[in-house]
Amino acid sequence: MKKITLIIAFLTFIQIAKAQNTCASAIPLTTAGFYVVTAVNGTDVPTPICAANGAITGTAAGEWYTYTPNQNYTVTITTDITQNTPRVDTRFHVYSGACGNLTCVGGDDDSGANYSSVGTFNVIANTTYTIAFDNRWSAAGFTFQLIQNPYVVPPPTPITYTTQSITTINSSYNLCVADMNGDHKDDITGVSANNLRIHYQGATPGTFTISDFPITGTSMMPTWSMASGDCNKDGFGDVVLGNGNGLSVWRSNSTGTAYSNYTPGQYIFCQRTNFADLNNDGNLDVFSCHDIAPNCYYLNDSAGNLTFYQSNTTPGAMNFGTVGGNYSTLFTDFDNDGDSDVFISKCSGPPCELHRNDGGGVYTDISAIAQINVTPIQTWSSAIADFDNDGDMDIIITASAGLHKYFRNNLDTSNSTEEAFTNITSGSGWDSNASTNIDNVAYDFDNNGYVDVLGGGNKIMFNQGNSTFAPVTYSGISVGAIGDLNNDGFLDILNGNTIRYAVPNSNNWLKVATQGIQSNSNGIGARIEIYGSWGKQIRDIRSGEGFKYMSSMNAHFGLGQATTISQVIIRWPSGIVDTFNNVNPNQTLVVVEGSTLAIENFNNTAFSLYPIPAKNVLNIKYNQNVVMKLAQVFDLNGRMIFESNLATPSINTESLAKGTYIVLLRDENNKDYSQKFIKE
């Protein structure tokens, strides 16, 4: 008798769902509990896509339910439960409205362990919601739980979004938002086998011009990550594609009218990929996390040759760790010494690593000194920014499973001692944030002057300015490529083929677009500082952050209600410093390396120029025992006017219009030197 009673109780706890193949035949869920899906094989495909990884590609079936609460609730749907052992890779969508006219309310893809799903959303009494699972990743059966919690009144929303789906954003991998044609506006780049599709942002806000570039040969597809940067210094964006078997680099020609494939062939179980100037020679190198072995990189010799190295393995390689479990790298200057250090998020056991750049290709593991090597923790990516606006970069190790950790940087420039970070998780809002995700990114989404974090749970953790964060949930929002896609100064989010446009509030903003001359042409690794009534804010120019996506390389600052910016300082990887005073807000400030330096002060120890101003000929006087082989002349918008081999120590400037220019000279060791001059 006891056995029969237990079986009856269990069946009220676990409900077997019948066939629910279409929206019209959706099975009603009447209460909280556990529900079994035998297989995802329904004939009706869920659309629109509300969850992360928003592509419909690969989705051919769905399983449908309706849910009508009898009172207001905050509802969680999850497949991250012990009934699914091991976890199943699921994706679900939550809608309001009638079949054929559905509107996204919520959804999730990978916020739970092992790609399972966890999503939370508010519901209104006696309103019918439609819940649909799809087979994008798996058609296997699973159990899901519907949890009803007391209704949580949402806090005031700092920023709202409108959505627009663009059918032409239909590449297999729509992962990249970055400037690809040198106009400093964010474009959308998608990758498919043998094709690169770029939606170039137009002059009219929210408009795009589409260009397709056929790619010959066999390329690795970016199943794990994608990054962008101008690695051949021709003014056009190139891309690196990270795959489970290696990587490919697609590089533009000198006019941006075609792209070619370079697949070097080394086996790398790529996770996060990046462009970074590892040896500070002015050329972007390619970096890739390796999941099951030490990290790898390719050094760029400026002539288009990429040489493979593996940390702790290849003779002469830089040391970026000795073991695998490497899931995400973020290059930023943690110790404010002018070069980019490396933070490595780790999965499957090893603690995270912080490698200090000591110059000359030497990177030192200071994880234990910094005390960020906590265990146990599992993270696929971490959010890194100056969250407290004190002038140094802090770290939130955002968990892909388990608990988040928030560390404050205690940099003290008055001594040479490396200070430890302080764990300030308790009471920060990260201790109570149960939403996990493989991808987490840090930006000032509401332009109030404090950097927020977009991660799991369909929410943004908004920075309150006092080392605490408050969550705000949005319907269907998830991490994607981020940039200003309508040029209004507010950051937008690309989820699949859907753009979530931020609706501007009353806060002011500043964008800084960097054009390197002596440094790499994107200015990757540059530190941007702005000063005003708020004190100080900092940003670093990066290529590749979070786990998977590529976001804008423009430095974006929110200013709150401040109407003046007293100073903007750009510290370039080359050591050159540009300074702007009394900058107006609500603009894109385009900065060419060295453009604010006075002629008489813009000198280097390698050469000098005469006469200044120049007329028909600009002569070069060498101050050191160097041999220059190449000369390039740029205008102050960063456009290269011409280049020539240096047969004699002079440059013909007769064809130049009157104005100010920058000349870059390259020596036999591929080291670059630059100086400004005036053409009369």
Secondary structure as GFF3:
##gff-version 3
##sequence-region A 1 680
A	DSSP	alpha_helix	2	13	.	.	.	ID=ss1
A	DSSP	beta_strand	14	16	.	.	.	ID=ss2
A	DSSP	beta_strand	27	29	.	.	.	ID=ss3
A	DSSP	beta_strand	33	39	.	.	.	ID=ss4
A	DSSP	beta_strand	62	67	.	.	.	ID=ss5
A	DSSP	beta_strand	73	78	.	.	.	ID=ss6
A	DSSP	beta_strand	92	96	.	.	.	ID=ss7
A	DSSP	beta_strand	103	108	.	.	.	ID=ss8
A	DSSP	three_ten_helix	113	115	.	.	.	ID=ss9
A	DSSP	beta_strand	118	123	.	.	.	ID=ss10
A	DSSP	beta_strand	129	134	.	.	.	ID=ss11
A	DSSP	beta_strand	140	150	.	.	.	ID=ss12
A	DSSP	beta_strand	160	165	.	.	.	ID=ss13
A	DSSP	beta_strand	173	178	.	.	.	ID=ss14
A	DSSP	beta_strand	187	192	.	.	.	ID=ss15
A	DSSP	beta_strand	195	201	.	.	.	ID=ss16
A	DSSP	beta_strand	208	214	.	.	.	ID=ss17
A	DSSP	beta_strand	225	229	.	.	.	ID=ss18
A	DSSP	beta_strand	238	243	.	.	.	ID=ss19
A	DSSP	beta_strand	246	252	.	.	.	ID=ss20
A	DSSP	beta_strand	259	262	.	.	.	ID=ss21
A	DSSP	beta_strand	270	276	.	.	.	ID=ss22
A	DSSP	beta_strand	285	290	.	.	.	ID=ss23
A	DSSP	beta_strand	296	300	.	.	.	ID=ss24
A	DSSP	beta_strand	306	310	.	.	.	ID=ss25
A	DSSP	beta_strand	326	332	.	.	.	ID=ss26
A	DSSP	beta_strand	341	346	.	.	.	ID=ss27
A	DSSP	beta_strand	353	357	.	.	.	ID=ss28
A	DSSP	beta_strand	363	365	.	.	.	ID=ss29
A	DSSP	alpha_helix	367	370	.	.	.	ID=ss30
A	DSSP	beta_strand	383	385	.	.	.	ID=ss31
A	DSSP	beta_strand	394	397	.	.	.	ID=ss32
A	DSSP	beta_strand	405	408	.	.	.	ID=ss33
A	DSSP	beta_strand	422	423	.	.	.	ID=ss34
A	DSSP	beta_strand	441	443	.	.	.	ID=ss35
A	DSSP	beta_strand	452	454	.	.	.	ID=ss36
A	DSSP	beta_strand	459	463	.	.	.	ID=ss37
A	DSSP	beta_strand	469	473	.	.	.	ID=ss38
A	DSSP	beta_strand	481	483	.	.	.	ID=ss39
A	DSSP	beta_strand	492	495	.	.	.	ID=ss40
A	DSSP	beta_strand	498	503	.	.	.	ID=ss41
A	DSSP	beta_strand	508	515	.	.	.	ID=ss42
A	DSSP	beta_strand	527	532	.	.	.	ID=ss43
A	DSSP	beta_strand	535	540	.	.	.	ID=ss44
A	DSSP	beta_strand	555	560	.	.	.	ID=ss45
A	DSSP	beta_strand	565	571	.	.	.	ID=ss46
A	DSSP	beta_strand	577	583	.	.	.	ID=ss47
A	DSSP	beta_strand	588	592	.	.	.	ID=ss48
A	DSSP	beta_strand	607	610	.	.	.	ID=ss49
A	DSSP	beta_strand	617	622	.	.	.	ID=ss50
A	DSSP	beta_strand	628	634	.	.	.	ID=ss51
A	DSSP	beta_strand	640	645	.	.	.	ID=ss52
A	DSSP	beta_strand	650	652	.	.	.	ID=ss53
A	DSSP	beta_strand	659	667	.	.	.	ID=ss54
A	DSSP	beta_strand	672	679	.	.	.	ID=ss55
###
